[in-house]
Amino acid sequence: MNKIKSHTPLNIPSNKDQFEDVSFVNGMSEYQLKVLIKRLWQNLMALANAFDDRRDDVPKIIDKILNAQKWTEKDISDRYYYGVYSDFIIKYDTLNNIFTLLDRYTSIPISEPFKAVTITEAKIAKQERKK
């Protein structure tokens, strides 16, 4: 008896509109669809390039999508990053762009969170303080 290694889906037709999320494509000509795909492709590449200097996970995922590869949520970097300095844990929240100082031994916040700034923003703030 031969054992089936993997199943093959039957693809039984359903009445569900496969394009209900993008129903606007139903009335588009072939040329319009080609232009739409081209522009979506260009926008995804531009988005990947914009993220290159900011985050390394997002452009990698976009590249996987453009190369018809699979990706999972594990490919996305974590929201929080931690560092240890002296008796403090430094917690960085990438979503809200804030730092929080925590006690190294109890992990209890020892101060109010403060906003992270770019080096350019820090230099501008320093110049404004001098005035």
N, C-alpha and C positions, 0 to 999 in steps of 0.2 A: 504494500500500500504506500503510495507516494504522499508525503507530508507537504502541505501547502506552507511555503515559507512566509508569505505575506498576503494579506487579503487585497482584492481589487474592488474599489467601490463601484456600485452599480450605476451611479449617476441617474437615479430615477428622477424623471422630471417633476418639478413642483410648480405650483402656481405663483410662487413668490417672485416678485420682481427683483432680480439681482442688482438692479441699478437704482433702487429706491433712494439710496443715500446720495446718489449723484444723478438724479432724474433729469437734470438739464442736458445730459449727454444724449438722451433719446432723440432729440430733435436736431442734433448737430450733423453737419455733413462730414464726409471723410476728411476733407481738408481742415475743417474746424477742429476735429478731434486730433489730427496730427499737430496742429499749432498748439492746442491745449497741452498735449503731452510734451512737446518741445519746451514750452514755457514752464511747466511744472518741473521738468528735469533741470532746466537752468536755475530755477529758484531753489531747488534742493541743493544743487552744487554751490550756489552763492551762500546759502545758509551754512553749509558745511565749512566753507572757507571763512565765513565770519566767526565761527566757533573755534577755528584752529588755534587761535592765540588765547582763547578764554578757557576752553575745556577740551580735553582730548577724547572723551567718551562719545559726545554727540556726533562729531564728524565721522568717527569710526562706524557708528550705527547707520548714519545716512549713507556712507559708502557701501555698507552691507546691503542696505535696501536697494541702492542703485545697481548693485551687482547681483541682485536677486538671491541674496543669502539670508539665512535666518538669523534673528537676534532675539535676545531675551531681556527681561528686566535686569538680570544680573550684569548685563553689559553696561548699564547706567551706573555712574558713580554714586556713592552714598551721599545723602544730604548733609550729614555732619562729619566734620574732620576734627581730630583731637591732637593736641601736642602737649608735652609736659615741659615745664620750665620751673626750676627750683621746687617750691612747694605748691605749685599751681598746675592745674590742668586748663589748657586753653581750648575752648570748644568753639568751632567755627560753623555757623549755620549758612550753607550755600544758598538756600532759598531766600532768606531774609537779609543776607549779607551782614550778619552781626557776629561779634565775638562775645563770649561769656567766660569769665574767670571762675573756675571752680576750685574748691579745696581738694588737694591731691588725695587726701585720705578718706574724706566723706563724700566727695563729689557734689557737695552743696555749693550753690553759687555764692561767691563772696562779694559780688558787686552787681550793679545793674548792667545788662548787656549794652554794648556800645557798637556803633555802626562802623563797619569796615569801609575804608576809603582807598582810592587808588593813590599812587605816589603823586600824581599830578594834582589831585584834589588836596592832598596833604600840603604840598608846596604852596598852593593858592591860599589855603587857610592860614599857613604860617606867615605869608606876606601880608594878608589882611590884618593879622594880629599886630604886626609891626607898625601899622598905620595909626 
